[in-house]
Every structure is written in structure tokens, then in C-alpha cells.
């Protein structure tokens, strides 16, 4: 069963917000000249989550190509965020 247009729009909006949030936090970490071990783990986790959000947006047909390249696989699994 397909999701309703409103449900699809809400899902896309939520994923876009998550993607932006991950990107903003990653940018703030990349401004640091030194990352603690915890920050390095957070950076790795955020990269995985950002990629997962991008892949889900791509699978929903909502990922804009100006944000990067498109994922190949639409059968997406949740990432293992444990580093």
C-alpha cells in the first residue's frame, strides 16, 4: 500500500530536516582543528546518518541533485551507527 500524498510530504520534510541538521553539526565539527575521541565517533555516526537520510530521500524521489550524487540502491537498510 502506498503512502498518501500528505504522509509522503511529511516524511520528505522530516528527512530533509534531519539531513540539514546532520550537515550543520558536521560542519561545526569540521571547523575544529582537533576532535576528541567522542567527537570523532560523533562525526562518523553523523556521516552515516546523513547518508542514510540522503538515501531515503532518493528512494522517495525527493533528493535534489544539487545536494550531491544520487544513491544507486532504493532498498535501503538503516545504518549501524555504532562505530
Kinemage of the C-alpha trace (Angstrom):
@kinemage 1
@onewidth
@group {chain A} dominant
@subgroup {mainchain}
@vectorlist {calphas} color= white
{ca unk a 1} P 0.000 0.000 0.000
{ca unk a 2} L 1.337 3.444 -0.963
{ca unk a 3} L 1.511 6.361 1.419
{ca unk a 4} L -0.912 9.237 0.938
{ca unk a 5} L 0.500 12.446 -0.625
{ca unk a 6} L 0.304 14.206 2.759
{ca unk a 7} L 2.108 11.362 4.508
{ca unk a 8} L 4.762 11.350 1.770
{ca unk a 9} L 5.229 15.128 2.107
{ca unk a 10} L 5.596 14.881 5.886
{ca unk a 11} L 8.140 12.088 5.555
{ca unk a 12} L 10.135 14.044 2.975
{ca unk a 13} L 10.061 17.198 5.104
{ca unk a 14} L 11.221 15.275 8.169
{ca unk a 15} L 14.069 13.599 6.269
{ca unk a 16} L 15.141 16.920 4.749
{ca unk a 17} L 15.236 18.480 8.222
{ca unk a 18} L 17.272 15.553 9.579
{ca unk a 19} L 19.684 15.805 6.634
{ca unk a 20} L 20.185 19.557 7.230
{ca unk a 21} L 20.641 19.015 10.961
{ca unk a 22} L 23.314 16.364 10.399
{ca unk a 23} L 25.059 18.563 7.823
{ca unk a 24} L 25.088 21.561 10.179
{ca unk a 25} L 26.532 19.564 13.075
{ca unk a 26} L 29.158 18.009 10.790
{ca unk a 27} L 30.142 21.476 9.577
{ca unk a 28} L 30.583 22.641 13.166
{ca unk a 29} L 32.795 19.627 13.921
{ca unk a 30} L 34.869 20.207 10.783
{ca unk a 31} L 35.695 23.732 11.959
{ca unk a 32} L 37.664 22.278 14.866
{ca unk a 33} L 41.357 21.671 14.333
{ca unk a 34} L 41.254 18.790 16.814
{ca unk a 35} L 38.436 16.407 17.625
{ca unk a 36} L 38.270 14.416 20.826
{ca unk a 37} L 37.635 10.697 20.595
{ca unk a 38} L 33.946 11.272 21.381
{ca unk a 39} L 33.713 13.954 18.685
{ca unk a 40} L 35.380 11.633 16.165
{ca unk a 41} L 32.793 8.950 16.965
{ca unk a 42} L 30.014 11.519 16.659
{ca unk a 43} L 31.394 12.653 13.296
{ca unk a 44} L 31.403 9.067 11.992
{ca unk a 45} L 27.878 8.472 13.298
{ca unk a 46} L 26.588 11.722 11.758
{ca unk a 47} L 28.113 10.892 8.380
{ca unk a 48} L 26.301 7.552 8.386
{ca unk a 49} L 23.017 9.119 9.445
{ca unk a 50} L 23.340 11.886 6.849
{ca unk a 51} L 23.972 9.325 4.123
{ca unk a 52} L 21.016 7.236 5.307
{ca unk a 53} L 18.739 10.309 5.178
{ca unk a 54} L 20.011 11.105 1.681
{ca unk a 55} L 19.425 7.541 0.519
{ca unk a 56} L 15.876 7.543 1.943
{ca unk a 57} L 15.141 10.852 0.197
{ca unk a 58} L 16.470 9.371 -3.019
{ca unk a 59} L 14.287 6.288 -2.581
{ca unk a 60} L 11.280 8.586 -2.150
{ca unk a 61} L 12.270 10.526 -5.276
{ca unk a 62} L 12.793 13.678 -3.238
{ca unk a 63} L 16.572 14.053 -3.174
{ca unk a 64} L 17.702 17.099 -5.162
{ca unk a 65} L 20.786 16.538 -7.293
{ca unk a 66} L 22.223 19.909 -6.218
{ca unk a 67} L 22.824 18.383 -2.764
{ca unk a 68} L 25.118 15.670 -4.151
{ca unk a 69} L 25.049 12.469 -6.122
{ca unk a 70} L 22.146 10.051 -6.138
{ca unk a 71} L 22.268 6.698 -4.399
{ca unk a 72} L 22.051 3.573 -6.571
{ca unk a 73} L 20.023 1.326 -4.325
{ca unk a 74} L 16.440 2.022 -3.316
{ca unk a 75} L 16.226 -0.937 -0.931
{ca unk a 76} L 17.779 0.935 1.985
{ca unk a 77} L 18.657 -0.574 5.348
{ca unk a 78} L 19.148 1.522 8.475
{ca unk a 79} L 22.854 2.117 9.122
{ca unk a 80} L 24.713 0.592 12.016
{ca unk a 81} L 25.682 3.778 13.859
{ca unk a 82} L 27.925 2.040 16.364
{ca unk a 83} L 31.485 2.956 15.438
